[in-house]
Amino acid sequence: MYTTAVTPVVAETRTNALALVETIDPAAVAVSTADCDLTYRELDAWSNRLARVLLELGARPGARIAVAVEPAIEAAVTRWAIAKTGATPVDGDAVPFGIDLGVTTKARRGKLSDSVGWLVLDDRSTLVRYMTGSDAPITDADRMPARQAS
């Protein structure tokens, strides 16, 4: 019962955000840097892959995920992936209590709290998981943790 009461609110918020993005041309530039442009289509695919990694690590609706990612493209992908899991992003530099997971890069990791389990985006093992994962849309079934067999 509890998850049924919470899920519609999360789904409604996520649906509103996705609906807004779906009105934008997928080939339009979502994030631009001096070196690279990322289209909305690419942002969607990349964030789906990262969301799957985050879900494997325990991201879920209601979870709080610290974000300490500076490059603009990586930050956009990370925040969108977190939104797709139903979790809430929080500032990774000032990690409060109640953080379930963190996302950062090698350059930032040494300056961050050890009280959080950090996913390091540019770590080789993370890159392999991320780049080989599915970029199919994240579904409500993906967001729900698997039930333990009794």
N, C-alpha and C positions, 0 to 999 in steps of 0.2 A: 504493500500500500504506500509506504513512504516514497519510494522511487516514482510511483505513478503520480503522486502529488507534485513532485519537484520537476519531473521531466517536461511537462508541457511548457513551463516558464522558460526553461533552458532552450527547448526546441523552438519556441516562439521567438526568442531573441536571436537565435542562430538563423532562423528562417528569414527574419527581417533583414539581417546583415547580408545573407546570401542573395536575397531577392534584390537588394540594391546593387550588388556586384553583377548579378545576372543581367541587369539592364545596360551594362557597359559593354562596349565592343571588346571581345576577348583578345583582339589583336592590339588594343590600345595599351600604351605604356602605363604600368602600375607604379613602378619604381625606377628611377633613373639615377645613375652615378656617372662619373667621368669615364669609367671603363665599360659600363654595361647598362643595357635597358632590359627590364623584366616586364613582359606583358601580363595582362590579367590571366590569360590561359596558362602561362608558365607559373605564375604565382599560385594558381589553383592546383596545378599538378605537383609542384614542389611542396606546397603546404600539406597536400594529402599524404605524401610520402613521409614527411616529418611527423604529421599527426599520428600515423600508424606507429612510429617508433615511440612517441610519447605515450600512446595508449598501452603499448607493451610494458612501459615502465611505470604504469599506474595512473596516468592522467585520466581524468574522468569528470563528468559534470560535478561542480562544487569544489574540485581540487584547486589549490593555489600553486601556480608555477612561477618561480622567480626567473626574470629575464635579464641577463647581463650580456647583451650582444650589441656591438656597435656598428659594424658595417650595415649600411642602410638596407641592402637587399636581404641579408641574412636576418636582420631584425624584423623586416616586413613578413618574411616567410615564417619566422618563429611565432610572431604574434597571431598571424592568421591560422597557423596550425593549432595553436593553443585554443583559439576560438572554436575551431572545428571539433576539438575534443570535448567542449563544454566547460573546460577549466577556465580559471581567471588568471591573467598575467599580472604579476606584481614586479616592482622594481627590485632587481637582483643586487643592487649595491647596498641597499638597506634592508636586509632580509629580516623580516619580523618572524615571530613564532607562527607555527601552523603552515609552513611551506611544505608541500608534498614532493617537490622536484624543482630543479633549476636547469636552465639552458644557458650556455656560455660558449666562449672560444678559448683556445689555448692561451692567447695573449692576456685574457682577463682572469683566468681561473686562479692564479696564484694570489690574487688580491681579494678573493671572495671567501665567505664563511665556509668552514668545513662541516657546519651543522646541516647542510643540505647536500643531497646526492645530486651532483651536476652531470648533465649530458653535455659533453664537449663536442660542439658541432664539427670542428675540424680535426678531431681525432680520427685516425685511420679506421678503427672498428665502427665508429659512428657513421663515417662516410660510406663504408661498405653496406651497412644496414639500410641507410637512407637511400643510397643510389640504386639499390637492388629491390627496393620495396615497390609496392603497387601504388600508382597514382590515381587509381579509381576513386570516385567520390566516397567520403566517409558517411556511413549510415548510422542511424540510431542504434542498430544492432552492434556496430563496431564500438560505440561509446559505452555500452553496458558491460560491466565486468562479467566474466564467465562465472557462473554459479558453481560453487564447490559441491562435489558429489558427497552425499552423506554416507 
